Amino acid sequence: MKKSFKSALALLLCFCVLFTFATTAIAAPTASADQDVASLSSGVALTDQPAQGGISTTPIRGTTFGTLLSRFVNLISEIVINDLILAFLRDIVPMSPAVGDYKSFDLDSYENFLAGTETFLDQPAENAVWSLGYGQRSVLPPDFGEKAYARGGMLPYALTTETFNDLKARTVVLDDGSGRGKVAFVGLDCVGIANSDVRKIRAAVADFARENNIVSINVSATHTHSGIDTQGVWTDLFGVIIHNMVASVTGFMKLRTGTDPYFMNNLVEQTAASIVEACENMTPGKLELSQKAVPGYLKDRTPPYALDDNLYKLEFRPFDSSKRPTIINTMGVHPEATSYDFETISSDFVYYWEEVLNIAGYNFVFLQGNVSTTTSVRQDSNDGLAKDSHESSLRYGHEMGYITLGMSLTEEECALLNDECGDLLGVNQYAGKEGHENYSVWYEDWEPVEKVEVTPILNIRLEQFTIASTNNIANAMSKVSLANNFYLYDKDTNKYYTVTELGYLELGKELKVFISPGELMGELLMGGPGLHGFEYDSLRSMYGENIIVCDLMNDAIGYVHADPNYVMVGMQYDAARDKYDSDTWCLLVSLGKNTGSILIGKFIDMVDSVR
């Protein structure tokens, strides 16, 4: 088949597949999203779902008929859609010169990977104390407002010059005083960031990192669905596909990137600057951990409804009282309320969470948790106040800020805190007033939780590896270099690979973290019926209740299922309601059906190598 004919046919198929499947993929989330926005504004909980928090409590004795049927349907869907239709599209799309050769690729020479601490400690070093530094930079490009930018997270070509708030890189640098090195964590306001771009951030501070003994730099996407496109699939989708297909065939033009180059260069520079600032501001102090279940504020959209419903807080207090304390929060939840207006750039609730903590005198970093298909709701706080999507994200952020500050306080102390921090939720305006009898006070029936001092031990190990991509729409798009992920091709096997990272972090003896490059389904952490047929136990079964997941850190490889539950276009069986729910999350955002077992297997090997 001649190249020109193949290109024309591939282009036509790209249009058909992207329009058909993007509509299918967006349809399921949008319906769910509409429910989320409705519940945010009206206070009506989704009463036909099982209780959120933990896992579904319906007894399951082995794999049910409903589960088997849904898996059979999903298998047929995988064969027809992925292995036939999309494989044909993958094969006829011309190969971009940016795709690397798998056989000749040398992972060890792939630059700007940092493996972490060389050794793991079981006890703190002599006289060890924590040190922490904080830095922050805006990543909105200087020409924003004059030039329109595409939002990343929902529909392509959603160009705008409007913003509700800022997009930031918020950074902490930690050191346990052992001399083994400092570790940086960045919370970046974006929907996701490819490992290739994380390496550009590391490259921008490589000399500084060596001079200051920074042994690990980790970038967490807050996963806001209304940030600027950082992945390349929303800015000029068809323009880039057409240009790069022609460029690949003719060789007469340079390839285009899906993302805006000026924006991405600015993002790299500003994120690097935040790392430098944080490292230069380090001061010794005490680190404390607390966690509080917040089941009324988040829910899982997808059976088997397994989620970690805890809010985690690491609070650093400098010994020098003139220095500003810092709070690191993590919780698995999609910041997506403002994405449904389709018109405005926003960091969603993250910005307003920070607003409350800043009022109280704290620096703030949000690191995305086990996000899976979990989204924000305010079920117990929905109280009849009319709110649009932006106002809902604002109120959600303010409420989470207050909850963060009040976790270890009594109800009376929370009431004082509320007033001292400006009563941004209108407790004094609405509570008990005529017409607002259903108003929910955030600290009503409050139960404080314990703070635990974190032992000054900072152990971290990361591994880089190539992983096969069997999702053929991802493979087809990688061939035209649409997204920012770096892909490799093995011509002998006709297989595609990408380079990614995962990691294991220990903060003292009190907290363990699975550093995940994708969006792990909650059952991989929590267990339950969603693991029937999977070869591994849940992370908490294997490593204890004090392990958490930080998703979308150092890469954005999409959804990660337990292998038997992988769905491209199909359904999941909800045993709690004896109901089949549609599922298309993995169609456009996943590497394929074996990703879950690969990641969990590599994580087990990594932990075994250091423990």
C-alpha positions as CSV (number, residue, x, y, z in Angstrom):
1,M,0.0,0.0,0.0
2,K,1.5,3.3,-1.0
3,K,2.5,5.8,1.7
4,S,0.2,8.5,0.5
5,F,-2.8,6.3,0.3
6,K,-2.1,4.8,3.7
7,S,-1.8,8.4,5.1
8,A,-5.1,9.4,3.7
9,L,-6.8,6.3,5.0
10,A,-5.2,6.7,8.4
11,L,-6.3,10.3,8.6
12,L,-9.9,9.4,7.8
13,L,-9.9,6.6,10.3
14,C,-8.4,8.9,12.9
15,F,-11.3,11.3,12.5
16,C,-13.9,8.5,12.6
17,V,-12.4,6.8,15.6
18,L,-11.7,9.9,17.6
19,F,-15.2,11.3,17.0
20,T,-16.9,8.0,17.7
21,F,-14.9,6.9,20.7
22,A,-14.4,10.3,22.2
23,T,-18.1,10.7,22.2
24,T,-18.5,7.3,23.9
25,A,-15.8,8.0,26.4
26,I,-17.1,11.4,27.3
27,A,-20.7,10.3,27.5
28,A,-20.2,8.1,30.6
29,P,-18.1,10.6,32.6
30,T,-20.4,13.5,31.7
31,A,-23.5,11.8,33.0
32,S,-21.7,11.0,36.2
33,A,-20.3,14.6,36.3
34,D,-23.8,16.0,35.9
35,Q,-24.8,14.0,39.0
36,D,-21.8,15.3,40.9
37,V,-22.6,18.9,40.1
38,A,-26.3,18.3,41.0
39,S,-25.4,16.8,44.3
40,L,-23.0,19.6,45.0
41,S,-25.6,22.2,44.5
42,S,-28.7,20.5,45.9
43,G,-27.4,18.4,48.7
44,V,-29.0,15.2,47.4
45,A,-26.8,12.2,47.9
46,L,-26.8,9.3,45.4
47,T,-28.8,7.0,47.6
48,D,-28.7,4.0,45.4
49,Q,-25.0,3.6,45.8
50,P,-23.4,1.5,48.6
51,A,-21.9,3.4,51.5
52,Q,-18.7,5.2,50.4
53,G,-15.5,4.8,52.3
54,G,-13.6,1.6,52.4
55,I,-15.1,-1.1,50.1
56,S,-18.6,-2.3,49.4
57,T,-19.9,-4.3,52.4
58,T,-22.0,-6.7,50.3
59,P,-20.8,-10.3,51.0
60,I,-19.2,-11.8,47.9
61,R,-18.3,-15.5,48.0
62,G,-16.1,-15.8,45.0
63,T,-16.7,-14.5,41.5
64,T,-20.5,-14.0,40.8
65,F,-22.3,-14.6,37.5
66,G,-22.8,-10.9,37.0
67,T,-19.0,-10.4,37.3
68,L,-18.3,-13.2,34.9
69,L,-20.9,-11.9,32.4
70,S,-19.4,-8.4,32.5
71,R,-15.9,-9.7,32.0
72,F,-17.1,-11.8,29.0
73,V,-18.7,-8.7,27.4
74,N,-15.5,-6.7,28.1
75,L,-13.3,-9.4,26.5
76,I,-15.4,-9.4,23.3
77,S,-15.3,-5.6,23.3
78,E,-11.5,-5.7,23.7
79,I,-11.1,-8.1,20.8
80,V,-13.4,-6.2,18.4
81,I,-12.5,-2.6,19.3
82,N,-8.9,-2.8,20.4
83,D,-7.5,-5.9,18.7
84,L,-9.2,-5.5,15.3
85,I,-10.5,-1.9,14.6
86,L,-7.9,0.1,16.5
87,A,-5.1,-2.3,15.6
88,F,-5.8,-1.6,11.9
89,L,-5.7,2.1,12.6
90,R,-2.4,1.7,14.5
91,D,-0.8,-0.2,11.7
92,I,-1.7,2.2,8.8
93,V,-0.8,5.4,10.7
94,P,2.7,6.6,9.5
95,M,5.5,6.3,12.0
96,S,6.8,9.6,13.5
97,P,10.6,9.9,13.6
98,A,10.2,10.9,17.3
99,V,9.2,7.3,18.2
100,G,12.3,5.5,19.5
101,D,13.6,2.1,18.5
102,Y,13.0,-0.3,21.3
103,K,15.8,-2.7,20.5
104,S,18.5,0.0,20.5
105,F,17.1,2.1,23.4
106,D,19.4,2.1,26.4
107,L,17.4,2.9,29.5
108,D,20.5,3.3,31.7
109,S,21.6,6.3,29.5
110,Y,18.1,7.9,29.4
111,E,18.9,11.1,31.3
112,N,17.3,12.9,34.3
113,F,16.2,9.9,36.3
114,L,16.8,10.1,40.1
115,A,16.7,6.9,42.0
116,G,16.4,8.3,45.5
117,T,18.3,7.4,48.7
118,E,21.0,4.8,48.2
119,T,20.2,3.1,51.5
120,F,17.1,2.7,53.7
121,L,17.3,3.4,57.4
122,D,15.4,1.6,60.1
123,Q,16.4,4.1,62.8
124,P,17.0,7.9,62.5
125,A,20.6,9.1,62.3
126,E,22.2,10.4,65.5
127,N,20.7,13.8,66.4
128,A,18.6,13.8,63.3
129,V,15.8,16.3,62.8
130,W,13.5,17.1,59.9
131,S,14.2,20.1,57.7
132,L,11.8,21.5,55.2
133,G,11.8,24.3,52.6
134,Y,8.9,25.7,50.7
135,G,8.7,27.4,47.3
136,Q,5.9,28.4,45.0
137,R,5.6,29.9,41.4
138,S,2.7,30.7,39.1
139,V,2.8,28.6,35.9
140,L,0.3,30.7,34.0
141,P,2.2,32.0,31.0
142,P,3.0,35.7,30.9
143,D,0.9,36.2,27.8
144,F,-2.2,34.5,29.2
145,G,-5.2,36.8,28.7
146,E,-3.7,38.3,25.6
147,K,-3.4,34.8,24.0
148,A,-6.0,32.1,24.3
149,Y,-4.9,28.7,25.7
150,A,-6.6,25.3,25.5
151,R,-7.9,23.7,28.7
152,G,-6.7,20.2,29.4
153,G,-9.1,17.7,30.7
154,M,-12.4,17.7,28.9
155,L,-13.0,18.7,25.2
156,P,-10.3,19.7,22.7
157,Y,-10.2,23.2,21.3
158,A,-11.7,24.7,24.5
159,L,-9.6,27.9,24.1
160,T,-10.0,30.6,26.6
161,T,-8.4,33.8,28.0
162,E,-10.4,33.6,31.2
163,T,-9.4,32.3,34.6
164,F,-11.0,31.9,38.0
165,N,-7.7,31.7,39.7
166,D,-4.0,30.9,39.4
167,L,-2.2,27.7,38.3
168,K,0.8,27.0,40.5
169,A,3.8,24.8,41.2
170,R,3.9,24.4,45.0
171,T,7.1,22.6,46.2
172,V,8.5,21.2,49.4
173,V,12.0,19.9,49.8
174,L,12.5,17.5,52.8
175,D,15.6,16.3,54.6
176,D,15.9,13.9,57.5
177,G,19.4,15.0,58.6
178,S,21.0,11.7,57.8
179,G,23.2,13.1,55.0
180,R,21.7,10.7,52.4
181,G,20.1,13.5,50.4
182,K,17.1,15.9,50.1
183,V,13.9,15.0,48.3
184,A,11.6,17.4,46.4
185,F,7.9,17.0,46.0
186,V,6.0,19.4,43.6
187,G,2.2,19.7,43.4
188,L,1.6,21.1,39.9
189,D,-1.8,22.4,38.9
190,C,-2.4,20.4,35.7
191,V,-4.4,17.4,34.5
192,G,-1.3,15.3,34.1
193,I,2.3,15.6,33.1
194,A,4.3,13.1,31.1
195,N,7.5,11.5,32.4
196,S,9.4,13.1,29.5
197,D,8.3,16.6,30.8
198,V,9.2,15.6,34.4
199,R,12.7,14.9,33.1
200,K,12.8,18.4,31.6
201,I,12.1,19.9,35.0
202,R,14.8,17.7,36.6
203,A,17.2,18.8,33.8
204,A,16.5,22.4,34.5
205,V,17.7,22.0,38.1
206,A,20.3,19.2,37.5
207,D,23.3,21.2,38.5
208,F,21.6,22.8,41.5
209,A,20.4,19.3,42.6
210,R,23.9,17.9,42.4
211,E,25.4,20.8,44.3
212,N,22.7,20.6,47.0
213,N,22.4,16.8,47.3
214,I,18.9,16.5,46.0
215,V,18.5,12.8,45.3
216,S,14.9,12.7,44.2
217,I,12.5,15.2,42.4
218,N,8.9,14.1,42.2
219,V,6.1,16.0,40.3
220,S,2.5,15.3,41.3
221,A,-0.3,16.5,39.0
222,T,-3.1,17.9,41.1
223,H,-5.3,16.6,38.2
224,T,-7.4,19.7,37.7
225,H,-9.5,19.1,34.7
226,S,-9.6,22.9,33.9
227,G,-5.9,23.7,33.8
228,I,-4.0,24.4,30.6
229,D,-3.3,21.4,28.4
230,T,0.0,19.8,29.6
231,Q,-0.4,16.6,27.6
232,G,-1.0,17.7,24.0
233,V,-4.4,16.1,23.3
234,W,-6.6,19.1,23.8
235,T,-4.8,22.1,22.2
236,D,-5.0,21.4,18.4
237,L,-5.9,17.7,18.2
238,F,-6.6,17.3,14.5
239,G,-4.1,20.0,13.4
240,V,-1.2,18.2,15.0
241,I,-2.3,14.8,13.7
242,I,-2.6,16.1,10.1
243,H,0.7,18.0,10.3
244,N,2.7,15.2,11.9
245,M,1.3,12.6,9.5
246,V,2.4,14.7,6.5
247,A,5.7,15.4,8.2
248,S,6.3,11.7,8.9
249,V,5.6,10.7,5.3
250,T,7.4,13.5,3.4
251,G,10.2,14.4,5.9
252,F,9.9,18.0,4.7
253,M,8.6,19.5,7.9
254,K,9.4,19.4,11.6
255,L,7.1,17.6,13.9
256,R,4.7,19.7,16.0
257,T,4.0,19.1,19.7
258,G,0.5,18.8,20.9
259,T,1.2,21.2,23.8
260,D,2.0,24.9,23.4
261,P,5.8,25.2,23.5
262,Y,5.9,28.6,25.1
263,F,3.6,27.5,27.9
264,M,5.5,24.3,28.5
265,N,8.9,26.0,28.6
266,N,7.5,28.5,31.1
267,L,6.0,25.7,33.2
268,V,9.4,23.9,33.3
269,E,11.3,27.1,34.2
270,Q,8.8,28.1,36.9
271,T,8.6,24.7,38.5
272,A,12.4,24.5,38.5
273,A,12.4,27.9,40.2
274,S,10.0,26.7,42.9
275,I,12.4,23.8,43.7
276,V,15.4,26.1,44.0
277,E,13.4,28.4,46.2
278,A,12.3,25.6,48.5
279,C,15.8,24.2,48.9
280,E,17.2,27.6,49.7
281,N,14.5,28.2,52.4
282,M,15.0,25.0,54.4
283,T,14.8,25.1,58.1
284,P,14.7,22.5,60.9
285,G,11.5,21.6,62.7
286,K,9.0,18.9,63.7
287,L,6.8,16.9,61.4
288,E,3.4,15.5,62.5
289,L,1.0,13.2,60.7
290,S,-2.8,13.1,61.1
291,Q,-5.6,11.6,59.1
292,K,-9.4,12.0,59.2
293,A,-12.1,10.1,57.3
294,V,-14.2,12.5,55.2
295,P,-16.8,10.1,53.6
296,G,-19.3,12.9,52.9
297,Y,-16.9,14.7,50.7
298,L,-15.9,12.2,48.0
299,K,-17.3,9.1,46.2
300,D,-16.2,6.5,43.8
301,R,-18.1,6.5,40.5
302,T,-17.3,3.0,39.4
303,P,-18.1,-0.5,40.9
304,P,-16.9,-2.1,43.1
305,Y,-16.7,1.3,44.9
306,A,-13.4,0.8,46.7
307,L,-11.8,4.0,47.9
308,D,-9.6,5.5,50.6
309,D,-11.9,8.2,52.1
310,N,-9.2,9.7,54.4
311,L,-7.7,13.1,54.3
312,Y,-4.0,13.0,55.2
313,K,-2.1,15.9,56.7
314,L,1.7,16.3,57.2
315,E,2.2,19.4,59.3
316,F,5.7,20.8,59.6
317,R,6.4,23.3,62.4
318,P,9.8,25.1,62.3
319,F,11.7,25.3,65.6
320,D,12.1,29.0,64.7
321,S,8.7,30.4,65.5
322,S,9.3,33.3,63.1
323,K,9.3,30.8,60.2
324,R,6.1,29.9,58.5
325,P,4.8,26.3,59.0
326,T,3.8,24.1,56.1
327,I,1.0,21.7,55.5
328,I,1.2,18.9,52.9
329,N,-2.2,17.4,52.2
330,T,-3.1,14.4,50.1
331,M,-6.5,12.8,49.3
332,G,-7.7,10.9,46.3
333,V,-10.2,13.1,44.5
334,H,-10.7,14.6,41.1
335,P,-10.7,18.4,41.1
336,E,-13.1,18.7,38.2
337,A,-16.2,20.8,39.3
338,T,-15.1,23.8,37.2
339,S,-14.4,21.7,34.2
340,Y,-18.1,21.5,33.3
341,D,-18.4,25.2,32.4
342,F,-16.0,24.5,29.5
343,E,-14.9,28.1,29.4
344,T,-12.4,29.0,32.2
345,I,-9.0,28.0,33.4
346,S,-9.0,27.0,37.0
347,S,-7.0,25.0,39.6
348,D,-10.5,24.1,41.0
349,F,-10.7,23.5,44.7
350,V,-7.0,23.4,45.3
351,Y,-6.7,27.2,45.1
352,Y,-9.3,27.8,47.7
353,W,-8.0,25.1,50.0
354,E,-4.7,27.0,50.0
355,E,-6.6,30.3,50.6
356,V,-7.8,29.1,54.0
357,L,-4.4,27.7,55.0
358,N,-2.7,30.9,54.0
359,I,-5.1,32.9,56.1
360,A,-4.2,30.7,59.0
361,G,-0.5,31.3,58.4
362,Y,0.5,28.1,56.6
363,N,2.2,27.2,53.3
364,F,0.4,24.6,51.4
365,V,1.0,21.7,49.0
366,F,-1.6,19.3,47.6
367,L,-0.3,16.0,46.3
368,Q,-3.0,13.9,44.5
369,G,-3.9,10.7,46.3
370,N,-5.4,7.4,45.1
371,V,-7.6,9.3,42.6
372,S,-9.0,6.3,40.6
373,T,-12.6,7.3,39.6
374,T,-13.2,9.2,42.8
375,T,-14.7,12.6,42.6
376,S,-15.7,15.4,45.0
377,V,-19.1,15.7,46.6
378,R,-20.4,17.5,49.6
379,Q,-23.2,15.1,50.5
380,D,-23.4,15.9,54.2
381,S,-22.8,19.6,53.6
382,N,-25.2,20.2,50.7
383,D,-27.7,22.4,52.4
384,G,-29.9,24.1,49.8
385,L,-27.6,26.9,48.9
386,A,-27.7,27.5,45.2
387,K,-24.2,27.1,43.7
388,D,-22.8,26.9,40.2
389,S,-19.8,24.7,39.4
390,H,-17.2,27.4,40.3
391,E,-18.9,28.3,43.5
392,S,-19.1,24.6,44.4
393,S,-15.3,24.2,43.9
394,L,-14.7,27.4,45.9
395,R,-16.9,26.1,48.8
396,Y,-15.4,22.6,48.6
397,G,-11.9,24.0,48.8
398,H,-12.7,26.3,51.7
399,E,-14.4,23.5,53.6
400,M,-11.4,21.1,53.1
401,G,-9.1,23.9,54.3
402,Y,-11.1,24.3,57.5
403,I,-11.2,20.5,58.0
404,T,-7.4,20.4,57.5
405,L,-6.9,23.0,60.1
406,G,-9.4,21.5,62.6
407,M,-8.5,17.8,62.4
408,S,-7.1,17.6,65.9
409,L,-9.2,20.3,67.5
410,T,-12.4,20.0,69.5
411,E,-15.8,21.2,68.2
412,E,-15.5,24.3,70.3
413,E,-12.0,25.0,69.0
414,C,-13.2,24.5,65.5
415,A,-15.9,27.1,66.0
416,L,-13.2,29.6,67.1
417,L,-11.0,28.6,64.2
418,N,-13.9,29.2,61.8
419,D,-14.3,32.8,63.0
420,E,-10.6,33.5,63.2
421,C,-10.2,32.5,59.5
422,G,-12.9,34.7,58.2
423,D,-16.0,32.4,58.3
424,L,-15.6,31.9,54.5
425,L,-18.4,29.3,54.6
426,G,-21.0,31.6,56.1
427,V,-21.6,29.7,59.3
428,N,-22.7,32.8,61.1
429,Q,-24.7,34.0,58.2
430,Y,-26.7,30.8,57.5
431,A,-26.6,28.4,60.5
432,G,-29.9,28.3,62.3
433,K,-31.3,31.2,60.3
434,E,-34.8,31.2,58.8
435,G,-34.8,29.8,55.3
436,H,-31.6,27.9,55.9
437,E,-32.7,25.3,58.4
438,N,-30.8,22.6,56.4
439,Y,-27.5,24.5,56.4
440,S,-24.7,22.1,57.4
441,V,-21.9,23.4,59.7
442,W,-18.6,21.9,58.8
443,Y,-17.6,21.1,62.4
444,E,-21.0,19.9,63.6
445,D,-20.6,16.6,65.7
446,W,-16.9,17.0,65.2
447,E,-14.5,14.2,66.4
448,P,-10.9,15.3,66.7
449,V,-8.1,12.9,65.6
450,E,-4.7,12.3,67.0
451,K,-1.5,13.9,65.7
452,V,1.5,11.5,65.5
453,E,5.0,12.8,65.4
454,V,6.9,11.4,62.4
455,T,10.3,9.9,63.1
456,P,13.0,11.7,61.1
457,I,13.6,9.0,58.5
458,L,13.2,9.7,54.8
459,N,13.6,6.6,52.6
460,I,12.7,6.8,49.0
461,R,13.4,4.5,46.0
462,L,12.3,4.9,42.4
463,E,12.6,2.6,39.4
464,Q,12.4,3.5,35.8
465,F,11.3,0.9,33.3
466,T,9.8,0.3,29.9
467,I,6.2,-0.9,29.9
468,A,4.3,-2.3,27.0
469,S,1.2,-0.4,25.7
470,T,-1.5,-2.6,24.4
471,N,-4.1,0.1,24.0
472,N,-4.1,0.7,20.3
473,I,-5.7,4.1,20.2
474,A,-2.8,5.2,22.5
475,N,-0.4,3.4,20.2
476,A,-1.9,5.0,17.1
477,M,-1.7,8.5,18.6
478,S,1.9,7.9,19.8
479,K,2.9,7.1,16.2
480,V,2.0,10.7,15.2
481,S,3.6,12.1,18.4
482,L,0.4,13.8,19.5
483,A,0.8,13.5,23.3
484,N,4.0,14.3,25.2
485,N,4.7,10.7,26.3
486,F,7.9,9.2,24.9
487,Y,7.1,6.0,23.0
488,L,9.3,3.1,21.7
489,Y,8.5,0.7,18.9
490,D,9.8,-2.9,18.4
491,K,9.4,-3.6,14.7
492,D,10.1,-7.3,15.2
493,T,7.1,-7.8,17.4
494,N,5.0,-4.8,16.3
495,K,4.8,-3.8,19.9
496,Y,4.8,-0.3,21.5
497,Y,6.4,0.7,24.8
498,T,6.8,3.8,26.9
499,V,9.2,4.7,29.7
500,T,7.7,5.3,33.1
501,E,8.6,5.3,36.9
502,L,7.1,4.1,40.1
503,G,8.4,4.6,43.6
504,Y,8.3,3.6,47.3
505,L,8.5,6.2,50.0
506,E,8.7,5.9,53.8
507,L,8.2,8.8,56.1
508,G,9.5,7.6,59.4
509,K,7.8,4.5,60.6
510,E,4.4,6.2,60.4
511,L,3.6,6.4,56.6
512,K,4.4,4.4,53.5
513,V,3.6,5.7,50.0
514,F,3.2,3.9,46.7
515,I,4.3,6.5,44.1
516,S,2.1,5.7,41.1
517,P,2.5,7.0,37.6
518,G,-1.2,6.4,36.7
519,E,-4.7,6.4,38.3
520,L,-4.9,3.2,40.4
521,M,-8.4,1.8,40.9
522,G,-9.1,1.8,44.7
523,E,-9.4,-1.9,45.0
524,L,-5.7,-2.3,44.3
525,L,-5.1,-0.3,47.6
526,M,-8.2,-1.3,49.6
527,G,-9.0,-4.9,48.4
528,G,-12.5,-6.4,48.3
529,P,-14.5,-8.0,45.5
530,G,-12.7,-6.0,42.8
531,L,-9.6,-8.2,43.3
532,H,-11.3,-11.5,42.5
533,G,-9.2,-13.2,39.9
534,F,-6.2,-10.9,40.3
535,E,-2.9,-12.4,41.1
536,Y,-1.9,-10.1,44.0
537,D,-3.5,-9.1,47.3
538,S,-4.3,-5.4,48.0
539,L,-1.5,-3.1,49.0
540,R,-2.9,-2.8,52.5
541,S,-3.1,-6.5,52.9
542,M,0.5,-6.8,52.0
543,Y,2.0,-3.7,53.6
544,G,-0.3,-2.6,56.4
545,E,-3.0,0.1,56.9
546,N,-0.4,2.9,56.9
547,I,0.3,2.6,53.2
548,I,-1.3,5.2,50.9
549,V,-1.1,5.9,47.1
550,C,0.0,9.1,45.4
551,D,-1.3,8.8,41.9
552,L,-0.2,10.7,38.8
553,M,3.3,11.4,40.1
554,N,6.2,11.6,37.6
555,D,3.9,10.5,34.7
556,A,0.4,10.2,33.4
557,I,-0.2,6.7,32.0
558,G,-4.0,6.6,32.7
559,Y,-6.2,4.3,34.5
560,V,-4.8,1.1,36.1
561,H,-7.3,-1.7,36.8
562,A,-6.8,-5.1,38.4
563,D,-6.3,-7.1,35.1
564,P,-9.6,-9.1,35.2
565,N,-11.6,-5.9,35.5
566,Y,-10.0,-4.0,32.7
567,V,-12.6,-2.4,30.5
568,M,-12.0,-0.5,27.2
569,V,-15.7,0.0,26.3
570,G,-18.0,-2.2,28.4
571,M,-19.4,-2.5,31.9
572,Q,-18.7,-3.4,35.5
573,Y,-21.1,-5.4,37.6
574,D,-22.2,-3.7,40.8
575,A,-23.0,-6.6,43.2
576,A,-24.3,-4.2,45.9
577,R,-27.1,-3.1,43.6
578,D,-27.3,-6.1,41.3
579,K,-26.8,-3.7,38.4
580,Y,-24.5,-3.3,35.4
581,D,-22.8,0.1,35.0
582,S,-21.1,1.3,31.8
583,D,-17.4,1.9,31.9
584,T,-15.2,3.6,29.3
585,W,-12.6,5.2,31.4
586,C,-9.7,3.2,29.8
587,L,-10.6,3.8,26.2
588,L,-8.5,6.9,25.7
589,V,-6.5,7.0,29.0
590,S,-4.7,3.7,29.7
591,L,-1.8,1.5,28.6
592,G,-3.8,-1.7,28.5
593,K,-5.2,-4.6,30.5
594,N,-2.0,-5.9,32.1
595,T,-0.8,-2.6,33.5
596,G,-2.1,-3.4,37.0
597,S,-0.2,-6.6,37.4
598,I,2.9,-5.1,36.0
599,L,2.9,-2.1,38.4
600,I,2.0,-4.1,41.5
601,G,4.6,-6.8,40.6
602,K,7.3,-4.3,40.1
603,F,6.3,-2.5,43.4
604,I,6.6,-5.8,45.3
605,D,10.0,-6.4,43.9
606,M,11.1,-2.9,44.7
607,V,10.0,-3.1,48.3
608,D,11.6,-6.5,48.6
609,S,14.9,-5.0,47.3
610,V,15.1,-2.4,50.1
611,R,13.3,-4.3,52.9
